[in-house]
Amino acid sequence: MSTLINALGNLSSAEEFLNFLEVDYQQPVVNVNRLHILKRFNQYMARHSFSGTSDAELKAEYKALLEQAYNDFVNSDASTEKVFKVFQDATGVKTFSVDSLRASLPARQ
């Protein structure tokens, strides 16, 4: 396994990834969206076909993907980007019909 992959495996916070890959960032954006940025980065990595053959080339590819993930949240927010399932499912208010609510109540005696 490459040195780069091992180094990435030892990182845990959004700031560690951003610093390691030398991505410029604003702390307030990261404070609000850290998990969303990392999740989006993971999604981009899963869809990306890495072509770099050296650690330097791979690092450049990882950097570009992390920059893209970070930039998704610079002018947007978590509910708009819908990275996590809770945001994908929540399109506003869940509604239930009166009949379904009646059916869920215990029978009167």
CYANA upper distance limits for C-alpha pairs under 8 A (distance plus 0.5 A):
  1 MET  CA      5 ILE  CA      7.15
  1 MET  CA      6 ASN  CA      7.51
  2 SER  CA      6 ASN  CA      6.91
  2 SER  CA     55 ASP  CA      7.58
  3 THR  CA      7 ALA  CA      6.62
  3 THR  CA     55 ASP  CA      7.81
  4 LEU  CA      8 LEU  CA      6.64
  4 LEU  CA     55 ASP  CA      6.39
  4 LEU  CA     58 LEU  CA      8.48
  4 LEU  CA     59 LYS  CA      7.71
  5 ILE  CA      9 GLY  CA      6.63
  6 ASN  CA     10 ASN  CA      7.14
  7 ALA  CA     11 LEU  CA      7.42
  8 LEU  CA     17 PHE  CA      7.92
 11 LEU  CA     16 GLU  CA      6.41
 11 LEU  CA     17 PHE  CA      6.82
 12 SER  CA     16 GLU  CA      7.10
 12 SER  CA     17 PHE  CA      7.91
 13 SER  CA     17 PHE  CA      7.06
 13 SER  CA     34 ARG  CA      8.42
 14 ALA  CA     18 LEU  CA      6.63
 14 ALA  CA     30 VAL  CA      7.78
 14 ALA  CA     34 ARG  CA      6.13
 14 ALA  CA     35 LEU  CA      7.92
 14 ALA  CA     37 ILE  CA      7.97
 14 ALA  CA     38 LEU  CA      6.89
 15 GLU  CA     19 ASN  CA      6.40
 15 GLU  CA     30 VAL  CA      8.16
 16 GLU  CA     20 PHE  CA      6.39
 17 PHE  CA     21 LEU  CA      6.52
 18 LEU  CA     22 GLU  CA      6.34
 18 LEU  CA     23 VAL  CA      5.48
 18 LEU  CA     24 ASP  CA      7.72
 18 LEU  CA     25 TYR  CA      7.94
 18 LEU  CA     66 LEU  CA      7.89
 19 ASN  CA     23 VAL  CA      6.68
 19 ASN  CA     24 ASP  CA      8.35
 21 LEU  CA     59 LYS  CA      7.31
 21 LEU  CA     60 ALA  CA      8.43
 21 LEU  CA     62 TYR  CA      7.79
 21 LEU  CA     63 LYS  CA      5.79
 22 GLU  CA     63 LYS  CA      7.70
 23 VAL  CA     63 LYS  CA      7.16
 23 VAL  CA     66 LEU  CA      8.00
 23 VAL  CA     67 GLU  CA      6.74
 25 TYR  CA     29 VAL  CA      8.13
 25 TYR  CA     30 VAL  CA      8.04
 25 TYR  CA     70 TYR  CA      8.32
 26 GLN  CA     30 VAL  CA      7.15
 27 GLN  CA     31 ASN  CA      6.46
 28 PRO  CA     32 VAL  CA      6.93
 29 VAL  CA     33 ASN  CA      6.60
 29 VAL  CA     34 ARG  CA      8.33
 29 VAL  CA     73 PHE  CA      7.67
 29 VAL  CA     74 VAL  CA      6.86
 30 VAL  CA     34 ARG  CA      5.31
 30 VAL  CA     37 ILE  CA      8.26
 33 ASN  CA     37 ILE  CA      6.47
 33 ASN  CA     73 PHE  CA      7.48
 33 ASN  CA     77 ASP  CA      8.27
 33 ASN  CA     78 ALA  CA      7.54
 34 ARG  CA     38 LEU  CA      6.85
 35 LEU  CA     39 LYS  CA      6.53
 36 HIS  CA     40 ARG  CA      6.52
 36 HIS  CA     78 ALA  CA      7.30
 36 HIS  CA     83 VAL  CA      6.77
 36 HIS  CA     84 PHE  CA      8.00
 37 ILE  CA     41 PHE  CA      6.55
 37 ILE  CA     66 LEU  CA      8.32
 37 ILE  CA     69 ALA  CA      5.99
 37 ILE  CA     70 TYR  CA      6.00
 37 ILE  CA     72 ASP  CA      8.45
 37 ILE  CA     73 PHE  CA      7.76
 38 LEU  CA     42 ASN  CA      6.67
 38 LEU  CA     66 LEU  CA      8.48
 38 LEU  CA     69 ALA  CA      8.04
 39 LYS  CA     43 GLN  CA      6.76
 39 LYS  CA     83 VAL  CA      7.44
 39 LYS  CA     84 PHE  CA      8.45
 40 ARG  CA     44 TYR  CA      6.65
 40 ARG  CA     69 ALA  CA      5.97
 40 ARG  CA     83 VAL  CA      6.99
 41 PHE  CA     45 MET  CA      6.67
 41 PHE  CA     65 LEU  CA      6.74
 41 PHE  CA     66 LEU  CA      5.90
 41 PHE  CA     68 GLN  CA      8.35
 41 PHE  CA     69 ALA  CA      5.75
 42 ASN  CA     46 ALA  CA      6.69
 43 GLN  CA     47 ARG  CA      7.01
 44 TYR  CA     48 HIS  CA      6.58
 44 TYR  CA     65 LEU  CA      6.82
 44 TYR  CA     69 ALA  CA      8.15
 45 MET  CA     62 TYR  CA      8.18
 45 MET  CA     65 LEU  CA      7.53
 50 PHE  CA     58 LEU  CA      7.63
 50 PHE  CA     61 GLU  CA      7.75
 51 SER  CA     58 LEU  CA      8.00
 52 GLY  CA     56 ALA  CA      8.42
 52 GLY  CA     57 GLU  CA      5.19
 52 GLY  CA     58 LEU  CA      5.26
 52 GLY  CA     61 GLU  CA      7.90
 53 THR  CA     57 GLU  CA      6.91
 53 THR  CA     58 LEU  CA      7.36
 54 SER  CA     58 LEU  CA      6.70
 55 ASP  CA     59 LYS  CA      6.38
 56 ALA  CA     60 ALA  CA      6.80
 57 GLU  CA     61 GLU  CA      6.96
 58 LEU  CA     62 TYR  CA      6.69
 59 LYS  CA     63 LYS  CA      6.45
 60 ALA  CA     64 ALA  CA      6.70
 61 GLU  CA     65 LEU  CA      6.88
 62 TYR  CA     66 LEU  CA      6.66
 63 LYS  CA     67 GLU  CA      6.51
 64 ALA  CA     68 GLN  CA      6.67
 65 LEU  CA     69 ALA  CA      6.70
 66 LEU  CA     70 TYR  CA      6.52
 67 GLU  CA     71 ASN  CA      6.45
 68 GLN  CA     72 ASP  CA      6.74
 69 ALA  CA     73 PHE  CA      7.75
 70 TYR  CA     74 VAL  CA      7.17
 71 ASN  CA     75 ASN  CA      7.80
 72 ASP  CA     76 SER  CA      6.87
 72 ASP  CA     81 GLU  CA      8.09
 73 PHE  CA     77 ASP  CA      6.05
 73 PHE  CA     78 ALA  CA      7.79
 73 PHE  CA     81 GLU  CA      8.28
 76 SER  CA     80 THR  CA      7.06
 76 SER  CA     81 GLU  CA      7.52
 77 ASP  CA     81 GLU  CA      6.68
 78 ALA  CA     82 LYS  CA      6.34
 78 ALA  CA     83 VAL  CA      7.43
 78 ALA  CA     87 PHE  CA      8.11
 79 SER  CA     87 PHE  CA      6.18
 82 LYS  CA     86 VAL  CA      8.46
 82 LYS  CA     87 PHE  CA      5.41
 82 LYS  CA     88 GLN  CA      5.73
 83 VAL  CA     87 PHE  CA      7.48
 83 VAL  CA     88 GLN  CA      7.77
 84 PHE  CA     88 GLN  CA      6.97
 85 LYS  CA     89 ASP  CA      6.52
 86 VAL  CA     90 ALA  CA      6.57
 87 PHE  CA     91 THR  CA      7.75
 90 ALA  CA     94 LYS  CA      8.03
 96 PHE  CA    100 SER  CA      7.10
 96 PHE  CA    101 LEU  CA      7.48
 97 SER  CA    101 LEU  CA      6.98
 98 VAL  CA    102 ARG  CA      6.65
 99 ASP  CA    103 ALA  CA      6.60
100 SER  CA    104 SER  CA      6.81
101 LEU  CA    105 LEU  CA      7.12
